[in-house]
């Protein structure tokens, strides 16, 4: 009998994956960037599984900065795992979240995260707070909070 814990699945939204390309002059952005890289190292070492969804790829294709877009797509391509989920259920959940006041992109990200991840990680503080208030079926938090929660070093 194995005592090995199941690998936890995390869903990083696009603003988190692209955090390294934001203005690093601000302390909060630097902390979130460092937290993102720390999480990514744990994904690379298989402590966590990075969940990727069609919403990621759709959103990333519209990024104008070639280096940022290619880097983000590379991260998802190399480390992201597509979940096997009922697409109709995800669509329905997206509609429900939109009715609760979420924008289409945020609602779709949250719906996919609920369908296949244990944690939803975002640098969008308003989205994280709104998700908590709306009672989404997934733990939503900032990358810094996730690192603190999981004691990542």
C-alpha positions in Angstrom: 0.0 0.0 0.0 1.4 3.3 -1.0 1.5 6.3 1.3 2.2 8.6 -1.6 -0.1 11.6 -1.8 -2.0 12.2 -5.0 -0.5 15.0 -7.1 -2.5 18.2 -6.8 -3.7 19.9 -9.9 -3.4 23.7 -10.3 -4.9 26.0 -12.9 -2.9 29.2 -13.5 -4.8 31.8 -15.3 -3.1 33.7 -18.1 -2.3 36.8 -16.1 -0.3 34.6 -13.8 1.5 32.8 -16.6 2.4 36.2 -18.1 3.3 37.9 -14.9 7.1 37.9 -15.7 6.3 40.3 -18.6 4.6 42.9 -16.4 6.5 46.0 -15.0 8.8 44.5 -12.3 9.3 47.9 -10.6 6.4 47.2 -8.4 7.0 45.0 -5.3 3.7 43.1 -5.6 4.4 42.2 -9.3 7.9 41.0 -8.4 6.6 38.9 -5.5 3.9 37.4 -7.8 6.5 36.7 -10.5 8.8 35.0 -8.0 5.9 33.0 -6.7 4.9 32.0 -10.3 8.5 30.8 -11.0 8.5 28.8 -7.7 5.2 27.2 -8.6 6.5 26.4 -12.1 9.6 24.7 -10.6 7.3 22.5 -8.5 5.3 21.7 -11.7 8.5 20.8 -13.5 9.5 18.4 -10.6 6.0 16.8 -10.8 4.8 17.9 -7.3 1.9 19.7 -9.0 0.1 19.1 -12.4 -0.5 22.2 -14.4 -4.0 22.1 -16.0 -4.3 23.7 -19.4 -7.6 24.5 -21.1 -8.7 25.7 -24.5 -9.4 29.0 -22.9 -5.6 29.4 -22.2 -4.7 28.9 -25.8 -7.5 31.1 -27.2 -6.5 34.0 -24.8 -2.7 33.6 -25.4 -3.0 33.7 -29.2 -4.2 37.4 -28.9 -1.0 38.5 -27.0 0.8 41.1 -29.2 4.2 40.6 -27.7 5.8 37.7 -29.6 8.2 36.8 -26.9 5.5 36.8 -24.2 3.1 34.8 -26.3 5.6 32.2 -27.4 7.0 31.8 -23.9 3.5 31.3 -22.4 2.4 28.9 -25.1 5.7 27.0 -24.5 5.0 26.7 -20.8 1.6 25.3 -21.5 2.8 23.0 -24.3 5.6 21.6 -22.2 4.0 21.3 -18.8 0.2 21.7 -19.2 -2.1 18.8 -19.1 -5.4 18.9 -20.9 -8.2 17.6 -18.7 -10.8 15.1 -19.8 -14.0 16.8 -18.9 -17.6 17.1 -20.2 -17.4 20.2 -22.4 -21.2 20.7 -22.2 -21.0 20.8 -18.4 -18.2 23.3 -18.6 -20.2 25.5 -21.1 -23.2 25.4 -18.7 -21.1 26.3 -15.7 -19.5 29.2 -17.7 -23.1 30.5 -18.4 -23.9 30.2 -14.7 -20.8 32.1 -13.7 -21.5 34.8 -16.3 -25.0 35.2 -14.7 -23.2 35.7 -11.4 -21.3 38.7 -12.9 -18.1 37.2 -14.2 -16.8 38.1 -17.7 -16.8 35.4 -20.3 -13.0 34.7 -20.1 -12.9 34.6 -16.3 -16.0 32.5 -16.2 -14.6 30.0 -18.7 -11.3 29.8 -16.9 -13.1 29.1 -13.6 -15.4 26.6 -15.1 -12.4 24.6 -16.6 -10.6 24.9 -13.3 -13.6 23.6 -11.4 -13.8 20.7 -13.8 -10.3 19.5 -13.3 -8.1 21.3 -10.8 -7.7 21.6 -7.0 -6.6 25.2 -7.1 -7.2 28.3 -9.2 -4.2 30.7 -9.1 -4.6 34.2 -10.4 -2.8 37.6 -10.0 -6.2 39.3 -10.5 -7.1 40.2 -7.0 -10.6 41.2 -7.9 -11.2 37.9 -9.6 -10.0 35.9 -6.6 -12.2 37.9 -4.3 -15.2 37.6 -6.6 -14.7 33.8 -6.9 -14.7 33.5 -3.1 -17.9 35.6 -2.8 -19.6 33.6 -5.6 -18.8 30.3 -3.9 -17.0 28.7 -6.8 -16.2 25.0 -6.3 -12.4 25.5 -6.3 -9.9 27.3 -4.0 -9.0 30.5 -5.7 -5.9 32.5 -4.6 -2.9 34.5 -5.6 0.4 32.8 -6.5 2.0 34.2 -3.3 -0.8 32.9 -1.1 -0.6 29.5 -2.9 3.2 29.3 -2.2 2.6 30.2 1.5 -0.2 27.7 1.8 1.9 24.9 0.3 5.1 26.0 2.0 7.0 26.2 -1.2 10.6 27.2 -0.9 
